[in-house]
Amino acid sequence: MTDFDTAPPAALSPDPLSAARALDAADPLAAFRSRFAGIDDGSSAVTAYFDGNSLGRPTRASIDRIQRFLVEGWGDRLIRGWDEEWMELPFAIGDDLGRAALGAAAGQTFIGDSTTVLLYKLARAAVDSLPERSEIVLDTDNFPTDRYLLDGIARERGLRLVWIEADTEAGVTAEQVAAVVGPQTALVVLSHVAYRSGFLADLHTITRIVHDAGALVLWDLCHSAGSVPVELDAADVDLAVGCTYKYLNGGPGSPAFGYVNARLIPHISQPIQGWMGARDVFLMGPEYVPADSIRRFLSGTPPIVGMLAMRDTIAMIEEAGIAAVRAKSVALTEFAVALADEWLTPLGVTLASPRDPERRGGHITLSHPAMREVTALLWQRDVIPDYRDPDGLRVGLSPLSTGFEEVCTGMAAVRDALGELTHD
Ligand SMILES: *Cc1c(COP(=O)(O)O)cnc(C)c1O
């Protein structure tokens, strides 16, 4: 630990480790940590996990749930399981998620395919519903899958992409959106929380601006679902998609969720017309007639095993309250920023995320030319951030599973690794 020449900043007083322990002791959500496998019983192979925003940790309840499902659900119920529960599971879990974390009333949220495939289905449904309009608005710093897909849709449908040049250390502003939308805009696709900088876009204002132009908006919630409250219904959002293996701890490759505003459901249709989206699934008629309900956005047989684990995190979010989850998330990133200012700024590191917690989600990015090597060294030491070009070490702090002492330990490891690598 450093000897301070001057008094440490208030957030780190009297010293960082004591400050971390005091924050843990005062954390109203601290008890949730022990519900994750490997935490508290000392069996976790990881000292500090800063990547819960890429792949969340498993809960103990999910491990039990999946084991029980294999034996009792699949093993005992066999094909009867579809009638008894599984046909409705994508919608039951969607409703739970909508209520707990997305501000979405029942009947609008479902668990579907991967985020990539759901983005395709919903973006195509949106542009096909406004055939007289010729433009899709997106930004240069959105996640690759979002940009690649929209490029494909534009080619497929003869549409034009209108790019917003996003600041990679911030994100897309309402002013930038207002400057490009117009009578030719069919669809605007943006991330609520930018995957690189953590910038939190103004979902309410941007949605209103898009609607004023007569267009539809599709929000990518991958980095907000489960850490930042989303008010889909209150903001009158049209469409949204998001990952469940990030803050929702659904496990590697768990299927994504989609949201379609109730006022749009009967009027838009997606292009992958499979039997599971049909009005009468078992009629098996000669041609496709989409279901009247949110079911029309399903295509094939739902991945039931993959959607089990997220249930336990959705239940925890509902128990804790998404506002409390967000409050802890802000406290975690504020603490990480204070540690970065204290330990890493003197080593040449800069914060590539908004400093105002109101304008950022659950992760921060720290920039330095050595961060690729730093990340590799840290992984060998069981401290797990991730690396994003250019020069960014991403610190993702999953609110229910991360403690303040863990943040302190991990940030000290970043400081030490950077010190070693830059002194060679
Ligand atoms: C993680 C992420 C994805 C991932 O999509 P997959 O289909 O699950 O691979 C898409 N978009 C954004 C913004 C993401 O952060």
The ligand as an SDF file (V2000), in Angstrom:
LIG
                    3D

 15 15  0  0  0  0  0  0  0  0999 V2000
  -22.4270   -8.7200  -26.3920 C   0  0  0  0  0  0  0  0  0  0  0  0
  -23.1180   -7.9460  -27.4420 C   0  0  0  0  0  0  0  0  0  0  0  0
  -23.7000   -8.5960  -28.5440 C   0  0  0  0  0  0  0  0  0  0  0  0
  -23.5380  -10.0800  -28.6950 C   0  0  0  0  0  0  0  0  0  0  0  0
  -24.3650  -10.6930  -29.6070 O   0  0  0  0  0  0  0  0  0  0  0  0
  -24.4120  -12.2920  -29.6650 P   0  0  0  0  0  0  0  0  0  0  0  0
  -25.3330  -12.6080  -30.7460 O   0  0  0  0  0  0  0  0  0  0  0  0
  -24.8470  -12.7580  -28.3160 O   0  0  0  0  0  0  0  0  0  0  0  0
  -23.0240  -12.7820  -29.9160 O   0  0  0  0  0  0  0  0  0  0  0  0
  -24.3980   -7.8240  -29.4570 C   0  0  0  0  0  0  0  0  0  0  0  0
  -24.4980   -6.4830  -29.3130 N   0  0  0  0  0  0  0  0  0  0  0  0
  -23.9180   -5.8300  -28.2680 C   0  0  0  0  0  0  0  0  0  0  0  0
  -24.0380   -4.3480  -28.1230 C   0  0  0  0  0  0  0  0  0  0  0  0
  -23.1960   -6.5470  -27.3120 C   0  0  0  0  0  0  0  0  0  0  0  0
  -22.6080   -5.9250  -26.3060 O   0  0  0  0  0  0  0  0  0  0  0  0
  1  2  1  0
  2  3  1  0
  2 14  2  0
  3  4  1  0
  3 10  2  0
  4  5  1  0
  5  6  1  0
  6  7  2  0
  6  8  1  0
  6  9  1  0
 10 11  1  0
 11 12  2  0
 12 13  1  0
 12 14  1  0
 14 15  1  0
M  END
$$$$
